[in-house]
Amino acid sequence: MELYQASAPFRTLMNKFQNVILLQAQQSAACHALHSVEARLCRWLLQSQDTTETDMVPLTQEFLSHMLGVRRTSVSLSAHALQTAGLIRYRRGNIKIVNRDGLKDSACECYEAVRGHIDKAVPPLS
């Protein structure tokens, strides 16, 4: 708390981070109400890749079913469709993103909305 009070740059950064988290929560709630499982799965994979900065995303169908609020079979069917479309390769808890542009095209607009907000609020360090 002392650092937050004493440092204006730290306070500004923390406030921006808090705003990003709030936007993500609001966007996620709307997304779950309005978009298909497949589109939401694409969004989740893109966001995971953004975080890990690698083409291999270690996510199980069980974990994804919890994150997407659906049954594991729904995740399995959506992942299979994405694999058939050549967007991902899926094998036992490891998802390889093969076609990021195709995944973006299949994702709902929520991905770009959140990504744009993050990029404005906290520009990349490099």
Order of alpha helices (4+ residues) and beta strands (2+ residues): alpha-alpha-alpha-beta-alpha-alpha-beta-beta-alpha-alpha
